[in-house]
């Protein structure tokens, strides 16, 4: 019998929050607390708390909040940060009263009646050294330069989006690595196009690399383009990478189900660090 669990994730004040049903052929292990937060330096912390459910009781209205949940957030040796609830795009979040900073470990703990208490923790990565982003109108290539930190394993996510000059509306663009360039990045080549590239630095550890991204359609609309490069902790990388793999495996008739990585003890989800650099430029 197919069972699934799910989490909604507030992507550190990125463009959107999503709550997506993922049905996979894995044994259901009972109702558990699901915690999702990506913690970004210089931003308040947004924590989404729901519960896992089997497919037999899934409600098309979405995954429900947990009545009576008690959520605490601590940073290093500090006392618990005050949290308030906010509804953002129809979803309920626990939001801190102060901004996260580098150099601390952040821990989220949740208790709720009838469910096993859970905890999750992570640190924050250093900002990515990304710069020189650019693209030309009428072209389907977007470039930027990334200087990888030496002597450490680093993890990244890349996304690009356009903000229409007339409406002010942002749209993520589908892209892939341009196979005509990036010869040193063959591991990340794909025939398909996606709205994000999640990668480690094994191919370019400690080096400076110019990335050339190929968009599905030529860039013809005037407006602002943003190249967003995010440094990820290992836990955040594993979570996003396996979440992507699970969604891809759901599109294949044959193949093994993928279990999404979780660093939440006794529950599901991710308490992860992310540090995003946004490079904004005009398309003339």
C-alpha positions in Angstrom: 0.0 0.0 0.0 1.4 3.4 -0.9 1.9 5.8 1.9 3.5 9.2 2.1 4.5 12.1 4.3 4.9 15.7 3.5 6.3 19.0 4.7 5.7 22.6 3.7 8.9 24.6 3.6 9.3 28.4 4.1 12.3 29.0 1.9 13.9 31.7 3.9 11.8 34.5 2.5 12.3 33.4 -1.1 9.6 33.9 -3.6 7.1 31.3 -2.5 6.2 28.6 0.0 5.0 25.3 -1.2 3.1 22.4 0.2 3.3 19.4 -2.1 1.9 15.9 -1.8 4.5 13.2 -2.5 3.1 9.7 -2.8 5.8 7.0 -2.5 5.8 3.3 -1.9 7.3 3.3 1.6 5.8 1.8 4.7 3.9 4.3 6.8 5.5 4.6 10.2 2.7 6.3 12.0 1.7 9.9 12.5 4.7 12.1 13.3 5.5 15.8 13.6 6.9 17.4 10.5 9.1 20.5 10.9 10.4 22.6 8.0 12.5 25.7 8.2 15.4 27.0 6.1 17.3 29.6 8.2 18.9 32.5 6.4 21.3 35.0 8.0 19.9 38.5 8.4 16.3 37.2 8.2 13.8 36.2 10.9 13.2 32.5 11.2 10.0 31.0 9.7 9.0 27.5 11.0 6.3 25.4 9.5 4.9 22.6 11.7 2.4 20.0 10.4 1.9 16.2 10.8 2.5 13.3 8.6 -0.6 11.4 7.4 -1.2 8.2 5.4 -2.7 8.6 1.9 -6.0 7.1 3.1 -6.8 10.2 5.2 -5.2 12.9 3.0 -7.4 16.0 2.7 -7.5 17.9 -0.5 -7.5 21.1 1.5 -3.9 20.4 2.4 -2.0 19.3 5.5 -3.4 20.5 8.7 -1.6 22.4 11.5 -1.2 20.6 14.8 -3.5 21.9 17.5 -1.7 22.6 20.7 1.8 22.3 19.3 4.5 24.0 21.4 7.4 25.2 19.3 10.7 26.5 20.7 13.7 28.0 18.9 17.1 28.4 20.5 20.4 29.8 19.1 23.6 28.6 20.7 23.5 29.1 24.4 20.9 31.8 24.3 17.5 31.4 25.9 14.6 30.5 23.7 13.6 33.1 21.2 10.0 34.5 21.3 7.9 33.2 18.4 4.6 34.5 17.1 2.3 32.8 14.6 1.7 34.4 11.2 -0.4 33.2 8.2 1.5 33.6 4.9 -0.2 32.7 1.7 -2.7 30.6 3.6 -0.1 28.7 5.7 0.6 29.1 9.3 4.2 29.8 10.5 6.0 30.3 13.8 8.1 33.4 13.3 11.0 34.7 15.4 11.2 38.2 16.8 14.8 38.6 15.7 17.1 37.8 12.8 19.5 34.9 12.5 23.2 35.5 12.4 26.2 33.4 11.4 28.2 31.5 14.0 25.4 29.9 16.0 23.7 26.6 15.9 19.9 26.8 15.7 17.7 24.2 17.3 13.9 23.8 16.9 12.0 21.6 19.3 8.3 20.7 19.0 5.9 18.9 21.3 2.2 18.2 20.7 -0.5 16.1 22.4 -0.5 12.5 21.2 2.7 12.8 19.2 6.4 12.1 19.9 8.5 15.2 20.6 10.9 16.1 17.9 14.1 18.2 17.5 16.2 19.4 14.6 19.3 21.6 14.5 21.8 23.1 12.0 24.3 25.9 11.6 24.4 28.5 8.8 26.9 28.4 5.9 29.1 31.3 4.8 27.8 33.4 1.9 28.6 32.1 -1.6 31.3 34.1 -3.5 29.2 34.7 -6.6 29.4 37.7 -8.9 29.5 38.9 -12.5 26.0 37.8 -13.4 24.6 38.9 -16.8 22.5 38.1 -19.8 21.5 39.8 -23.1 18.1 40.3 -24.4 17.3 37.8 -27.2 19.9 35.4 -25.9 19.1 32.1 -24.0 22.4 32.2 -22.0 22.8 33.5 -18.5 26.3 33.7 -17.0 27.8 34.1 -13.5 31.0 33.4 -11.8 31.4 31.3 -8.6 34.6 31.2 -6.5 34.4 28.1 -4.4 35.8 28.1 -0.8 39.0 26.0 -0.6 39.6 23.1 1.8 36.0 22.4 2.5 33.0 20.6 1.0 30.5 23.1 -0.2 27.0 22.8 -1.5 24.9 25.1 -3.7 21.6 25.8 -5.3 21.2 28.0 -8.3 17.9 29.6 -9.5 17.1 32.4 -12.0 14.0 34.4 -12.4 12.6 37.4 -14.3 10.7 40.3 -12.9 8.4 41.8 -15.6 8.9 45.5 -16.0 5.2 46.2 -16.6 3.6 44.0 -13.9 6.4 43.6 -11.3 5.6 39.9 -11.2 8.5 37.4 -10.8 8.7 34.2 -12.7 11.3 31.4 -12.2 12.9 30.3 -15.5 13.5 26.7 -16.6 17.2 26.1 -17.5 20.0 23.6 -17.7 23.8 23.9 -17.8 24.8 24.8 -21.4 26.6 21.7 -22.7 28.6 23.8 -25.1 30.4 25.3 -22.1 31.1 24.1 -18.6 33.2 21.1 -19.7 34.4 20.6 -16.2 30.9 20.2 -14.9 29.8 17.2 -16.9 28.2 15.5 -13.8 25.5 18.2 -13.8 24.6 18.1 -17.5 20.9 17.2 -18.2 18.8 17.0 -21.3 15.8 18.2 -19.2 15.3 21.7 -17.9 14.6 22.6 -14.3 14.0 25.7 -12.2 16.9 24.9 -9.9 20.4 23.3 -10.0 21.5 21.6 -6.8 25.2 20.6 -6.7 28.3 19.9 -4.6 31.7 21.3 -5.3 33.6 18.0 -6.0 34.2 19.1 -9.6 35.5 22.5 -8.8 36.6 22.5 -5.2 38.6 25.7 -4.4 38.4 26.9 -8.0 36.8 29.8 -9.7 34.2 28.7 -12.3 32.1 30.6 -14.8 28.7 29.0 -15.2 26.7 29.3 -18.4 23.0 28.5 -18.0 20.8 27.8 -21.0 17.2 28.9 -20.7 14.3 27.1 -22.5 13.2 30.3 -24.3 15.2 33.3 -25.4 15.1 36.2 -23.0 12.9 38.7 -24.8 11.0 40.6 -22.0 12.5 43.8 -20.6 12.8 43.9 -16.9 15.0 42.7 -14.1 16.7 39.3 -14.0 17.9 37.8 -10.7 20.5 35.0 -10.5 20.2 33.5 -7.1 23.1 31.4 -5.7 22.5 29.8 -2.3 25.2 28.2 -0.2 23.7 25.2 1.7 24.7 23.2 4.7 25.1 19.4 4.2 21.7 18.7 5.7 20.0 21.3 3.5 21.7 19.9 0.4 20.7 16.4 1.3 17.1 17.4 1.9 16.7 19.4 -1.3 18.5 16.8 -3.4 16.5 13.9 -2.2 13.2 15.9 -2.4 14.0 16.5 -6.0 14.9 12.9 -6.6 11.6 11.8 -5.0 9.6 14.0 -7.2 11.5 12.7 -10.3 11.0 9.1 -9.3 7.3 9.8 -9.0 7.3 10.5 -12.8 8.9 7.1 -13.6 6.8 4.0 -13.8 9.6 1.7 -12.9 12.2 2.6 -10.3 12.7 2.6 -6.6 11.1 5.1 -4.3 13.3 7.7 -2.7 13.1 8.6 0.9 13.5 12.3 1.6 16.4 13.1 3.9 15.4 14.4 7.3 17.5 15.8 10.2 14.4 16.0 12.5 14.9 13.4 15.3 11.7 11.3 15.8 9.9 13.1 13.0 10.3 14.4 9.5 11.5 17.5 7.7 14.5 19.8 7.8 15.9 22.4 10.1 18.5 23.7 7.7 20.9 26.5 7.0 21.0 28.5 3.8 22.8 31.7 2.7 21.6 33.3 -0.5 23.3 35.8 -2.8 21.0 37.5 -5.2 22.5 39.2 -8.2 20.0 41.6 -9.9 20.5 43.2 -13.3 18.4 44.8 -16.0 17.6 43.2 -19.3 17.5 46.0 -21.9 
